[in-house]
Amino acid sequence: MATEDDVRRIALALPGVTERPSWGQPAWFAKTLIARIWEPGVLTVKTQEREALAGIEPATYFWTPHHERSPQLVLVRLDRIDEKLLAELLEDSYLIAGGRTGKP
């Protein structure tokens, strides 16, 4: 089970990531948004696989009508994933958001 503290720790360990409020919730940014707490226990991240994730695990991955026009955003129930999966989701979102891997 992942927590908001896990999100914060993992996100801030990525190069150049900063935390600031967005829509009144904690959010993490590289060049653009990486992740935001949507509501307690639910995280918004960017992904290229929203449809597949929600199709395989709809109890974990979902979106609201608010997210319809942003096909890269998916909501994740933190209590349904572990830290390893959270790290993978955040790293993928980081790359989509314009983060750098540090590789030439």
C-alpha positions in Angstrom: 0.0 0.0 0.0 1.5 3.3 -1.1 0.9 6.6 0.7 1.1 10.4 0.0 4.4 10.4 1.9 5.7 7.7 -0.5 4.6 9.8 -3.5 6.5 12.8 -2.1 9.7 10.9 -1.3 9.8 9.2 -4.7 8.8 12.3 -6.8 11.3 14.6 -5.0 14.1 12.1 -5.6 13.7 12.6 -9.4 16.1 15.2 -10.8 14.7 18.7 -10.9 11.3 17.9 -9.4 9.6 20.5 -7.2 6.5 20.4 -5.0 3.9 23.1 -5.0 0.2 23.3 -4.5 -2.1 22.8 -7.5 -5.9 23.2 -7.1 -5.3 23.2 -3.4 -3.5 19.8 -3.3 0.1 18.8 -3.2 1.6 18.4 -6.7 4.9 17.6 -8.2 6.4 19.1 -11.3 9.3 18.7 -13.7 8.7 20.9 -16.8 5.0 20.2 -16.4 2.8 18.3 -13.9 4.1 14.8 -12.9 1.6 14.0 -10.2 -1.1 15.6 -8.0 -3.1 14.4 -5.1 -6.7 14.4 -6.5 -8.3 13.6 -3.2 -7.1 11.8 -0.1 -5.7 8.4 -1.2 -6.0 9.1 -4.9 -3.2 10.3 -7.1 -3.3 11.8 -10.6 -0.3 10.7 -12.9 0.5 10.9 -16.6 0.6 7.7 -18.6 0.5 6.6 -22.2 -1.5 3.5 -21.1 -4.6 4.9 -19.4 -7.1 2.8 -21.3 -5.1 -0.4 -20.8 -4.5 0.2 -17.1 -8.2 1.0 -16.4 -9.2 -2.0 -18.5 -7.1 -4.4 -16.6 -7.6 -3.0 -13.1 -10.6 -0.6 -13.0 -10.7 -0.8 -9.2 -7.2 0.8 -9.1 -7.0 3.0 -12.2 -9.8 5.3 -13.4 -10.7 8.8 -14.4 -13.6 11.2 -14.0 -15.4 13.3 -16.6 -13.0 16.1 -15.6 -10.2 14.0 -17.1 -11.9 13.1 -20.3 -10.2 15.8 -22.3 -6.7 14.9 -20.9 -6.1 11.3 -22.2 -2.7 11.1 -20.5 -4.1 11.5 -17.0 -5.2 8.6 -14.9 -6.3 8.4 -11.3 -4.7 5.8 -9.1 -6.0 4.5 -5.7 -2.8 4.5 -3.6 -4.1 1.8 -1.2 -4.2 -0.7 -4.2 -0.5 -0.3 -5.3 2.9 -0.9 -3.7 5.9 1.4 -3.6 7.6 -0.3 -6.5 4.6 0.2 -8.8 4.2 3.7 -7.6 7.9 4.4 -8.5 7.3 3.1 -12.0 4.2 5.2 -12.5 6.0 8.3 -11.2 9.1 7.7 -13.4 6.9 7.2 -16.5 4.9 10.4 -15.7 8.2 12.3 -15.1 9.4 11.4 -18.6 6.1 12.4 -20.1 6.2 15.7 -18.2 9.6 16.6 -19.6 11.9 15.3 -16.9 15.4 14.3 -17.7 16.9 10.9 -17.1 20.4 12.3 -16.7 21.5 10.2 -19.7 23.2 12.0 -22.7 
